[in-house]
Structure formats: structure tokens, C-alpha cells
Amino acid sequence: MDTKHVDWHSMRDESAPTAEPEVRQSGDERDEGEAEASDAAVAERTDLVYDEQHGEWVDPETGEILREDEIDRGPEWRAFDAAERDQKSRVGSPTTTMMHDKGLSTNIGWQNKDAYGNSLSSGQRQKMQRLRTWNERFRTRDSKERNLKQALGEVERMGSALGLPDTVRETASVIYRRALNDDLLPGRSIEGVATAAIYAAARQAGVPRSLDEVRRVSRVDKMELTRTYRYVSRELGLDMKPADPAQYLPRFVSELDVSDDVERRARSLLDNAKRQGIHSGKSPVGLAAAAIYAGALLADEELTQSEVSEVTDISEVTIRNRYRELLEATQKSGERAVGTTA
């Protein structure tokens, strides 16, 4: 149920007549007076919840409907599934920052068929092709819109390849728009800024991807990516916190197809490493890979360093070094706990 708190005084009908005192009142007049008194008592309350879907004022504590029969501003039709809703709806898709024109322009379909599904004649096909050409020209009227269209296409492509949700892609689109409006692109490639935007958006959303993962789906090298990311992050004032190694665990554990016990032990190892400050200055992806390998050893599951290295794109040497550090930190933590207890 869609509800929200609304000021009752702003929703009252000011044009409603107020009851004037009379010496004698009929039964209908008394009922009307009681209703107005009840409305006045309700109007003094500020904690009521307004249900937009049903047009009702509800008491949040008791669930009692205190007033109803408000104006229904919804559609006059009803739908019981998504297909029926799409068929009856007479509006377009909502605006989105993932398109350079926010999805407000007209799009001519590529199929050369009419409304009845019949194929168009040769002359009509040529006419539709000319219309598509001119429609595409009008959608990108200047260089800024052409730049934005190309960049947002790159963001969509890389986001899909990395398996990022739509919210991350929209955040990356907003970051790129800010960079374009602040004139941060001169001297830098469109692909580089778009890659930096999607890398920053993934970190902000708590679903980070490593630089190597982003580089594999990008058209720029790692050096340009890191340099552009630092520049964009500094100039736009993005609040970027260091990546947490634990954020990589669910994805890596799923790809390695190991048990939940391994992930639980890996999280415990990483939490202990944070408390002792071992994670400082080390790659979060390398720590996550080492924690998974160490967790598999502790859980008596067969998992080789080469398998972890292939999934996480971390060398076996790094995994060996990091997992030994994690186990040593756990051992020291256990010794301290025993000493404290004694």
C-alpha cells in the first residue's frame, strides 16, 4: 500500500460551508453538524497517514479509516497482470538518465511493417528509412548530445558486461553528465571518463568491481583508467571510501560454487584482519581471494589456489602470501584471547 504523511490542513476543502448555529435543527441538519464536528476533530491531528491508492486517511496506530471518498486521480481502467497493464496504459516509459535525451524523444522502430503486421512496400520502406535518418539527426543536435549519446552507450554496454544493476548504471550516467557539464573531458577520451564513471558508481553502490574486471570490458588500458578515475573523483568531490574486501565475497563464492561455511569463515578472517589493521595498504580483491582459500582449508573443502586465482584474477603468489597473513593474525588473536582470559 502506497502511503505517505500529508498535512491534513492543506488537503481540506476550504470551500465547504460551515455550520451556523441555529435554534432548531432537523435530523439531517444534526447529522451534518456531527459530521462537521468530527471532521474538525480529525483536522487537528497531524499524525494521519494518507493512502494515495484508495484516497483514505488512516490512523497509523489503530488502522481506522477516518475519512474516505477522496478524488481518485488514478486511471479509469483496471489491470490484473503486467501484460494487461502495458496494453491498457496510454503513457510512455518514465524518464531515465541512461539516455542522452532522458527518453523523451521519438524512436522509430526498425521493422518495416505497418500496425497490422503487414510488410511495407518498396517506396514506403525508403520513406521510413529517410524518416529514421532525420529522426536520428534531430535527436543529437549538437556535439554535446553526440558525446553524451556515445558515452551513455558505453556505460550501458560495460554495465551489462559486468552484471551491474540499473541503479549503478544510472549513477554512472549522472557522474558522466556532471563531468561533461564541468568541462572535465577536454584532453581525455569519452571511453576513459565513461569507464571511470561506472567504476566509481559500482564502488558507491557497494557492489565494487576490480580494476582488472573493468579494464577487460573497457576500451582503455589500466593506466588511463586509474588516472582518469582519480581526476574525476577529485574534481567532482566524490565521496569514495576504500573498498571493503567482504563486498567481493558473495560474487566470488558463487562463482567458485563453495558452501556457505566457507563464506562465513572467510568473513570471520577478514573481520579479524580489520581489527588488527592487516588490511591496510593491501588489495581488497587479494584479501578476499586469500580469505576464501583459507576458509576452504578451515572448512575441509577441496579448493585449489589455481581455481581461486582464475575466478578472482589474483596471482597464486599473492593468494599464498595473504592467506598466511590471515591465518597468522587469527592465531595471534586466539593467543591474546587466551591470555586475557587467564
CORCOR-V564539 format. One record per backbone hydrogen bond with DSSP energy under -0.5 kcal/mol. CO is the residue of the C=O (numbers start at 0). NH is the residue of the N-H. Records with the same first field share a line. If there is no record, write none. Layout:
CO->NH + NH
This chain:
0->2
1->51 + 52
3->49
5->7
6->9 + 10
7->10 + 11
11->13
12->15
25->29
26->30
27->31
28->32
29->33
30->34
31->35
32->36
33->37
34->38
35->39
36->40
37->41
38->42
39->43
41->44
47->5
48->50 + 57
49->3 + 51
50->54 + 55
54->69
55->50 + 57
56->65 + 66
57->48 + 59
58->62
63->58 + 65
66->56
70->72
80->84
81->85
82->86
83->87
84->88
95->98
98->101
100->103
101->95
106->108
110->112
111->119
113->116
117->113
120->124
121->125
122->126
123->127
124->128
125->129
126->130
127->131
128->132
129->133
130->134
131->135
132->136
133->137
134->138
135->139
138->140
141->145
142->146
143->147
144->148
145->149
146->150
147->151
148->152
149->153
150->154
151->155
152->156
153->157
154->158
155->159
156->160
157->161
158->162 + 163
159->162
164->167 + 168
165->169
166->170
167->171
168->172
169->173
170->174
171->175
172->176
173->177
174->178
175->179
176->180
177->181
178->183
179->182
184->187
188->192
189->193
190->194
191->195
192->196
193->197
194->198
195->199
196->200
197->201
198->202
199->203
200->204
201->206
202->205
209->213
210->214
211->215
212->216
213->216 + 217
214->217
220->224
221->225
222->226
223->227
224->228
225->229
226->230
227->231
228->232
229->233
230->234
231->235
232->236 + 237
237->239
238->240
243->246
244->247 + 248
245->248 + 249
247->251
248->252
249->253
250->254
251->255
252->256 + 257
258->261 + 262
259->263
260->264
261->265
262->266
263->267
264->268
265->269
266->270
267->271
268->272
269->273
270->274
271->275
272->276 + 277 + 278
273->276
276->279
278->281
282->286
283->287
284->288
285->289
286->290
287->291
288->292
289->293
290->294
291->295
292->296
293->297
294->298
295->300
296->299
300->302
303->307
304->308
305->309
306->310
307->311
308->312 + 313
314->318
315->319
316->320
317->321
318->322
319->323
320->324
321->325
322->326
323->327
324->328
325->329
326->330
327->331
328->332
329->333
330->334
331->335
332->336
333->337
334->338
335->339
336->340
337->341
